Amino acid sequence: MTEDAGQDRRRAQLKFIYKSYSAALFDRKYYGQQLSNYQKYNFVMEIAIAVGATGSGGVAGLAVWGTITGKYAWLAISGVATLLSVVKPILQLGKQIEKYTKLYIGYTTIYLELKDVVEDINKSRSISKKSEASYDVVRKLNKELGGLGDPRRDAALVRRLQAEVNTEITSESLWLP
């Protein structure tokens, strides 16, 4: 193999590593955001159901609910709580939280592993055997997580997170021969 061909191969390999590094950071941010959203939805639903289910001894016993307006408001709150308690199992928020937790942890692991690889490459100005082995492990992890991801993503969220990734990982920070 000529020196130019070897350098072209190394540059191509580096570009794959750097692309995977950026993608891992993006996926870490995306699934972290999704996990946070679903945890918030679950928390709000739990609170609404709990407030609506307190009966006359808790929140329902407050004097404000004794007025005509208060009675109608309490009727609405109770109705929403009842509806949420029926809808919540159908939404399967727990499954979504579990899925997004797995994806977030997986992509965080991949990102941190690739961060070590990139730092090693930037320090040594080459791709060591250790870095190649680490990258191979990351590729396998990526394949395992690939089937669990969201098939459709919110375009506005994708743009925002991609801008964050582009700010955090600049081309100037990545070494190329």
N, C-alpha and C positions, 0 to 999 in steps of 0.2 A: 504494500500500500504506500502510495506516495505521501509526502508530508502534507501537501495541499488536501488530498483526499482524507487524511487522518484528521486534519484540522476542521474540514467541513463536517465530518462525522461527529467530532467532539462538539462543534457549535450546534448541530442539530440535536444532539443528546442534551446539551445544556438548555436549549429552547424548550424541549419537552419537560425537563425538570422544572424550569421557571414557570411554564404554563400550568403545570400541576400544582405548583406552590401557590400561585395566584388563585387558581380554582379552589384549592383547599381552604384558603382564607375566605373566599367568597361563600363557599358552602357552609363554613363554620359560622359566619355572620348570618347567613340566610336562615339556617336551621335554628340558630340561637334566637333569632327574632321570632320565628314561628313558634318555638317552644314557649317563649315569653308570652306571646299573644294567647296561646291556648291555655296557659296557666292563668292568665287574667280572666279569660272567658269563664273558665271553671270556677274561679274564686267569686266572680260577680254572681254567677248562677247559684252557687252555694249560699251566698249571703242573702240573695233575693228569696230563695226557697226557705231559708231559716227564718227570715223576718216574716214572711207570709204564713209560716206554720206555727208561730208562737202562741196563737190563741189568745184568750182573754187575760192570761196571767202575765204576758210579756209586753211587747210593743203594742199589741192590740188593746191593752188595758189603759193606755194613755188617754187623758181627758180630751185631747184634740179629736179623737175618733168619735166622740159623743155628739158632735155637731152634725147637721145634715150633710155638709160638705165633707166632713171627716168620715162619715159612714160610707159615702160613695167612694171616697179615696181609698178607704180600707177595703171595700169590696173589690176595687180595681187591683190593689196590691195583692189581695188573696187570690184573685183570679190569675194574675200573672204568675204568682208563686206556684199555683196548681198547674198551670200550663207548662212552666219550666220543669217542674218535677216529672211531668209526663214526657217532655221532649228531651230532657237531658240524657236518659239512657239511649235514646235513638241516635243522638249526636255522637255518642261514644268518645267524649272528650278525653277520658282516661286512656283509651287506645292511641289517640292522636298525641297526647302528652308522652306516652311511652315511646311511640315511634320517633317523635322529634327529639326526645332525650337520647335515644340510641344514635340518631343521625348526628346530633350536635357533638356527642362524645366521640363518635367515630371520626368526624371531620376535624375535630380539635386535635385528636391523636395524629391524624395524617398531616395537618398543618404544622404541628410542633416537630414532627419527624422531618418534614421537608425543610423547615426553618433551620434545623441542625445541619441538614445536607447543604443548603445554600450557604450558610455561614462557613462550613468546611471548605466549600468550593471557593468562596471569596477569599478565605485566608490562604489556601494552598495554591490558588490559581490553576487548579486541575481537578479532575474527578477521580477521587481515590476509589479503591476496591470497596472500602467500607461504605462510601457514599452510593456507589452503584448497588450494593447489596441492600442498603436502606431504601433506595428508590424502588427496587424490586418488591420489597415487603409492602411499601406504600401502594404500589399498583395493585397488589392482591387485595389489600384492604379496600381500596377504591372500588374494585369489582364487586366485593361483597355488599357494599353500601349502595351501589348504583341502582339496584332494583327497588330500593325502599323509598327513593326520593319522590318529590312532587313532579307529576308530569306537566302540570301547568303552574306557572309562577306569576305572581303579581308584577306586571311590567314596571310600575313606578318603584316598587321596592327593589327590583333587580337593578334599575338604573342608579338608585341611591346607593345601594351596597357596592355596585361595581365602581362607582366614583370613589367611595371610601377605600376600596382595595387598590385602585390606581394611585391614590394619594399615599397609601402606606407602602406599597411595593412599586417603586419607580424603576424604569429601565436603567437609570444611572447607578442604582444600587446593586445591580446584577452583573457579574463579571462575564465577559465574552472575550475569547482570544482574538 
